[in-house]
Amino acid sequence: MVSTLKDAWKMPELRRKIIFTLALLFVYRLGSFIPVPFVDLAQLETLVNDNGMFGLFNIISGGNFGNFTIFAMSITPYINASIIMNLLAFAIPALEKLQKEGEEGRKKLAQYTRFLTIVLALIQALGMSLSFGDLLIDKTTFTVSTVVICITAGTAFLMYLGEQITENGIGNGISLIIFVSIISRIPSGIGELYNYVSIGTMSAISLILLLIFIVVVVFGVVAVNEGQRRIPVQYAKRVVGRKMYGGQTTHIPLRVNMAGVIPIIFASSLTLFPATISSFFPTSAFANWVTTYFAWGSWASTIIYVVLIVAFTYFYTAVTFNPFDVADNIKKQGGYVPGIRPGKPTVEYLSRIMNRLTLFGGAFLALIAIIPILVGDYTGVNLQFGGTSLLIIVGVALEVVKTLEAEMMMRHHQGFLKS
């Protein structure tokens, strides 16, 4: 990874992209120190510490929710809007048609996602301001409007930063924002572990086991993300004029975890949804029911979290890998999978293998995500978000390195006109 960064830094164009990405992430961190007025931070801290769902939301937001800065809602409304638009694309033919129209269609879908993000951000901001009335120093129309406008504008600005990083920087901007948010919480996390050891809540053996778990998870995530099933493809020989083409054997690399960390991010956002809705009615029976049965770390929320991770792994894999297109391209180029007939049998073969790989990848992500929850409930130590955070950190770091390697390979390629 270090050598990749050094090589990328030597290329002027890549160096500009890296500097651009770091500059926008620095702007994001600066915004994390701009508080929203009229908020009682002492009461907010109590709410975050007592509610596991809000604790997870605070980690994903990089502490912005706990300090109630202009980025208090983080990028969550944009993630939810993206989920909704992807699901609607399967149900509404017009949106599905836009997905297949190439760059222009994707631009229109992106515009719809932005509008939906603003609507969701306004609803969530208004709900937070009205339901957390005790957190506002002076609950008037002016103060509520100010809080709503501030945090909605912060989410819109984060969406803009993320899109700019994706288009002109390195890696996926939304993933990098969440990555930086989690990284920024590491010092406070280390401080909490130190306090646990100091007061005797966590023994030295437990700390050593935790460090071993972190190392194992890092190696496991790297192995699964890099793991792939290679499907051999044989191309038949064909004569064009006086030359013979084809006859070579190649392969299709099917990754074990083709979805990356997207399922974790999506599942985390949707798992927070019941708590977000119940926060609009803090004294209602519904809020008490959610707090009792869907608190973070409870059996209900854990089961939902696991199901969502596996489901989004399948969903995102289906979006990025189409066995019909792959089989059709192989057939058009005169290729075939040894032992499998071209056409529908090839589609069924690729789908069967991809389903097995996706099941393993989704199950692995879910296992790593819930182990700290189970250990935290058993030991009483707050490790409930460690697996999710670690998966996102390692996954995003790997994606950035792969993006850099792909950019360098493209620029090192001399082309067929040069000898």
C-alpha positions in Angstrom: 0.0 0.0 0.0 2.8 2.4 0.9 4.7 1.6 -2.3 1.5 2.2 -4.3 1.0 5.6 -2.7 4.7 6.5 -3.4 4.4 5.5 -7.1 1.1 7.4 -7.5 2.6 10.5 -5.9 5.3 10.6 -8.6 2.7 11.0 -11.4 1.6 14.7 -11.7 -2.0 13.9 -12.6 -2.5 11.4 -9.8 -0.7 13.7 -7.4 -3.3 16.4 -8.2 -6.1 14.0 -7.7 -4.7 12.9 -4.3 -4.2 16.5 -3.2 -7.7 17.4 -4.3 -9.2 14.5 -2.4 -7.2 15.3 0.8 -8.2 19.0 0.5 -11.9 18.2 0.3 -11.7 15.7 3.2 -9.9 18.5 5.2 -12.8 20.8 4.4 -15.1 18.2 5.8 -13.1 17.9 9.0 -13.1 21.7 9.4 -16.9 21.7 9.1 -17.0 19.1 11.9 -16.0 21.9 14.3 -18.8 24.3 13.4 -21.6 23.8 16.0 -25.3 24.3 15.3 -26.7 27.1 17.7 -29.4 26.7 20.3 -28.5 23.1 21.2 -27.9 21.8 24.8 -24.8 19.6 24.2 -24.9 18.2 27.8 -28.3 16.6 27.3 -27.3 15.4 23.8 -24.3 13.6 25.2 -26.5 11.8 27.7 -28.8 10.7 24.9 -25.9 9.4 22.7 -24.4 7.5 25.6 -27.7 5.9 26.7 -28.9 4.9 23.2 -26.9 2.4 21.2 -28.5 3.3 17.9 -27.5 7.0 18.4 -24.1 5.8 19.5 -23.6 4.0 16.1 -25.0 7.0 14.3 -22.5 9.2 16.1 -19.6 7.0 15.1 -20.7 6.9 11.4 -21.0 10.7 11.5 -17.5 11.1 13.0 -18.8 12.5 16.2 -20.7 15.3 14.4 -24.0 14.1 15.9 -22.7 14.0 19.4 -21.4 17.6 19.0 -24.4 18.5 16.8 -22.3 20.3 14.2 -23.6 21.3 10.8 -22.8 17.7 9.6 -24.9 16.2 12.4 -26.9 14.0 10.0 -23.7 13.0 8.1 -24.3 11.6 4.7 -27.0 9.2 5.8 -29.9 10.9 3.9 -27.9 10.5 0.7 -27.3 6.9 1.4 -31.0 6.3 2.1 -31.9 8.2 -1.1 -29.5 6.0 -3.1 -31.0 2.9 -1.7 -34.6 4.1 -2.5 -33.6 5.0 -6.1 -31.9 1.7 -6.7 -34.9 -0.2 -5.5 -37.3 1.9 -7.5 -35.2 1.3 -10.6 -36.2 -2.4 -10.4 -39.9 -1.6 -9.8 -40.5 1.4 -12.2 -39.8 0.7 -15.9 -39.0 4.4 -16.6 -36.2 4.5 -14.1 -34.9 1.1 -15.3 -34.8 2.5 -18.8 -32.7 5.5 -17.5 -30.2 3.1 -16.0 -29.7 1.5 -19.4 -29.3 4.8 -21.3 -25.6 5.2 -20.4 -24.1 8.3 -19.1 -27.1 10.6 -19.7 -29.4 8.3 -17.9 -27.1 8.0 -15.0 -26.9 11.8 -14.8 -30.7 12.1 -14.6 -30.8 9.4 -11.9 -28.1 11.2 -9.9 -30.2 14.4 -10.2 -33.3 12.6 -8.9 -31.2 11.2 -6.0 -30.0 14.7 -5.1 -33.6 16.0 -4.9 -34.7 13.0 -2.8 -31.7 13.5 -0.5 -32.8 17.1 0.2 -36.3 16.0 0.9 -35.2 13.2 3.3 -32.7 15.5 5.0 -35.5 18.2 5.6 -37.8 15.6 7.0 -35.1 14.1 9.3 -33.9 17.5 10.4 -37.4 18.6 11.2 -38.1 15.4 13.1 -34.9 15.7 15.1 -35.6 19.4 15.9 -39.2 18.8 17.0 -38.7 15.5 18.8 -35.6 16.5 20.7 -37.3 19.6 22.0 -35.6 19.3 25.3 -32.2 19.6 23.6 -33.0 23.0 22.2 -32.2 25.9 24.6 -35.2 27.9 23.4 -37.8 26.0 21.3 -39.3 28.6 19.0 -40.1 28.8 15.3 -36.9 30.7 14.8 -34.6 28.2 16.6 -36.2 25.2 15.0 -35.9 26.7 11.6 -32.3 27.6 12.2 -31.4 24.1 13.3 -33.2 22.5 10.3 -31.6 24.8 7.8 -28.1 24.3 9.2 -28.0 20.6 9.3 -29.9 20.2 6.0 -27.4 22.5 4.3 -24.6 20.5 5.9 -25.9 17.3 4.4 -26.3 18.9 1.0 -22.7 20.2 1.2 -21.4 16.7 2.2 -23.3 15.3 -0.8 -21.5 17.8 -3.0 -18.1 17.0 -1.5 -18.7 13.3 -2.0 -19.6 13.7 -5.7 -16.7 16.0 -6.3 -14.3 13.4 -4.8 -15.8 10.6 -6.9 -15.6 12.6 -10.1 -12.3 14.5 -9.7 -10.5 12.7 -6.9 -9.5 9.1 -5.9 -12.1 6.5 -4.8 -15.7 6.8 -3.9 -16.4 10.1 -2.2 -19.2 8.9 0.1 -17.2 5.9 1.3 -14.2 8.1 2.0 -16.2 10.6 4.0 -17.5 7.7 6.2 -13.9 6.3 6.3 -12.6 9.6 7.6 -15.4 9.9 10.1 -14.6 6.6 11.6 -10.8 7.2 11.6 -11.4 10.5 13.5 -13.0 8.5 16.3 -9.9 6.2 16.8 -8.2 8.4 19.4 -11.3 8.6 21.6 -11.8 4.8 21.1 -8.2 4.2 22.4 -8.9 6.5 25.3 -12.0 4.5 26.2 -10.1 1.2 26.1 -7.5 2.7 28.3 -10.2 3.7 30.8 -11.7 0.2 30.7 -8.3 -1.3 31.5 -7.6 1.3 34.2 -10.8 0.8 36.1 -10.8 -3.0 35.7 -13.8 -3.3 33.4 -11.5 -4.9 30.8 -8.7 -7.2 31.8 -5.3 -7.3 30.1 -6.1 -10.7 28.6 -9.4 -9.3 27.1 -7.4 -6.4 25.6 -4.9 -8.8 24.0 -7.8 -10.9 22.6 -9.3 -7.8 21.2 -6.0 -6.9 19.4 -5.8 -10.4 18.1 -9.4 -10.1 16.8 -8.5 -6.8 15.0 -5.5 -8.4 13.3 -7.6 -11.5 12.3 -10.4 -9.3 10.9 -7.9 -7.2 8.9 -6.3 -10.3 7.3 -9.8 -11.9 6.8 -11.2 -8.8 5.1 -8.2 -8.5 2.8 -8.3 -12.2 1.9 -12.1 -12.2 1.2 -11.9 -8.9 -0.8 -9.0 -10.2 -2.8 -10.3 -13.7 -3.2 -11.8 -14.6 -6.6 -13.1 -17.6 -8.5 -11.6 -17.7 -12.0 -13.9 -19.1 -14.7 -11.9 -20.4 -17.7 -13.0 -19.2 -21.1 -11.8 -20.8 -24.4 -11.9 -18.8 -27.6 -12.3 -20.8 -30.9 -9.9 -20.1 -33.7 -11.2 -18.1 -36.7 -9.6 -17.0 -39.9 -10.1 -13.4 -41.1 -8.4 -12.9 -44.5 -4.9 -14.4 -44.2 -4.7 -14.2 -40.4 -5.9 -16.5 -37.7 -7.4 -15.1 -34.6 -8.4 -16.6 -31.3 -7.5 -20.0 -29.9 -6.3 -18.6 -26.6 -7.6 -19.4 -23.1 -8.4 -16.7 -20.6 -10.6 -16.4 -17.5 -13.3 -14.3 -15.9 -12.4 -13.3 -12.3 -15.4 -13.4 -10.1 -14.7 -11.7 -6.8 -15.9 -13.4 -3.6 -17.0 -10.0 -2.2 -18.0 -8.0 -5.3 -20.1 -5.5 -3.3 -17.2 -4.3 -1.1 -18.3 -2.3 2.0 -21.5 -1.0 0.4 -23.7 -3.6 2.1 -22.3 -2.7 5.6 -22.9 1.0 5.0 -26.4 0.5 3.6 -27.4 -2.0 6.4 -26.1 0.3 9.1 -28.2 3.2 7.7 -31.4 1.1 7.5 -30.8 -0.4 11.0 -30.8 3.1 12.3 -34.1 3.8 10.6 -36.5 2.6 13.4 -34.6 4.7 15.9 -34.8 7.7 13.6 -38.6 7.3 13.2 -39.2 6.7 16.9 -37.1 9.8 17.8 -39.9 11.9 16.2 -42.2 10.7 18.9 -40.0 10.3 22.0 -42.8 9.9 24.5 -45.0 7.6 22.4 -45.6 3.9 22.9 -43.9 3.3 19.6 -40.7 4.9 20.8 -40.7 2.8 23.9 -41.3 -0.4 21.9 -38.4 0.5 19.6 -36.1 1.3 22.5 -37.1 -2.0 24.2 -36.9 -4.4 21.2 -34.8 -2.7 18.6 -32.0 -1.2 20.7 -28.6 -1.7 19.1 -27.2 -5.0 20.3 -30.6 -6.6 21.0 -31.4 -9.9 19.3 -34.0 -8.2 17.0 -31.7 -5.5 15.7 -28.9 -8.0 15.3 -31.0 -10.4 13.2 -32.2 -7.5 11.1 -28.6 -6.2 10.7 -27.4 -9.7 9.5 -30.3 -10.1 7.1 -29.8 -6.6 5.6 -26.0 -7.2 5.1 -26.6 -10.5 3.2 -29.5 -9.0 1.3 -27.6 -5.9 0.2 -24.6 -8.1 -0.7 -26.9 -9.9 -3.2 -28.5 -6.7 -4.3 -25.4 -4.8 -5.0 -23.7 -7.8 -6.7 -26.8 -8.1 -9.0 -26.4 -4.4 -9.9 -22.7 -4.6 -10.7 -22.6 -8.1 -12.3 -25.0 -9.2 -15.0 -24.5 -12.9 -16.1 -26.7 -12.4 -19.2 -24.4 -9.6 -20.5 -21.3 -11.5 -19.7 -22.5 -14.7 -21.4 -23.7 -12.7 -24.4 -20.3 -11.0 -24.8 -18.5 -14.3 -24.5 -20.7 -15.8 -27.2 -20.3 -12.8 -29.6 -16.5 -13.1 -29.3 -16.6 -16.8 -30.2 -15.8 -18.0 -26.7 -17.2 -20.6 -24.4 -16.7 -22.0 -20.9 -15.2 -25.5 -21.3 -17.9 -28.1 -20.6 -20.7 -25.5 -20.8 -22.8 -24.8 -23.8 -23.0 -21.1 -24.9 -26.1 -19.1 -24.2 -28.6 -20.0 -21.4 -26.5 -22.8 -19.9 -23.6 -20.3 -19.5 -25.9 -17.8 -17.9 -27.2 -20.4 -15.4 -23.6 -21.6 -14.7 -22.3 -18.1 -14.0 -25.4 -17.3 -11.9 -25.0 -20.4 -9.8 -21.4 -19.7 -9.0 -22.0 -16.0 -8.3 -24.8 -16.9 -5.9 -22.6 -19.2 -3.9 -19.7 -16.7 -3.8 -22.1 -13.9 -2.8 -23.6 -16.0 0.0 -20.1 -16.7 1.4 -19.1 -13.0 1.1 -22.3 -11.8 2.7 -22.1 -14.3 5.5 -18.5 -13.3 6.2 -19.4 -9.6 6.4 -22.3 -10.4 8.7 -20.2 -12.6 11.0 -17.4 -10.0 11.4 -20.0 -7.3 12.0 -21.9 -9.1 14.8 -19.1 -10.7 16.7 -18.2 -7.5 18.6 -21.9 -7.0 19.3 -22.1 -10.4 20.9 -18.8 -10.0 22.8 -19.9 -6.5 24.0 -23.2 -7.8 25.3 -21.4 -10.7 27.1 -18.5 -8.7 28.6 -20.4 -5.4 29.2 -17.6 -3.5 27.3 -18.8 -1.2 24.6 -17.3 -3.0 21.5 -20.6 -3.0 19.6 -19.4 -1.0 16.7 -15.9 -2.3 16.3 -16.6 -4.9 13.6 -18.7 -2.6 11.4 -16.1 0.2 11.7 -13.2 -2.1 11.0 -14.9 -3.6 8.0 -15.5 -0.1 6.5 -11.9 1.1 7.2 -10.2 -1.9 5.7 -12.7 -2.2 2.8 -12.4 1.5 1.8 -8.6 1.4 2.1 -8.4 -1.6 -0.3 -10.8 0.1 -2.7 -8.6 3.3 -2.8 -5.4 1.2 -3.4 -7.1 -0.7 -6.2 -8.2 2.6 -7.8 -4.7 4.0 -7.6 -3.3 0.8 -9.1 -5.8 0.9 -12.0 -5.0 4.6 -12.6 -1.3 3.9 -12.7 -1.7 0.8 -15.0 -3.8 2.9 -17.4 -1.1 5.6 -17.5 1.8 3.2 -17.8 0.2 1.5 -20.8 2.0 2.5 -23.9 -0.6 1.7 -26.5 -0.4 -0.3 -29.7 1.2 2.6 -31.7 4.3 2.6 -29.6 7.0 0.0 -29.7 
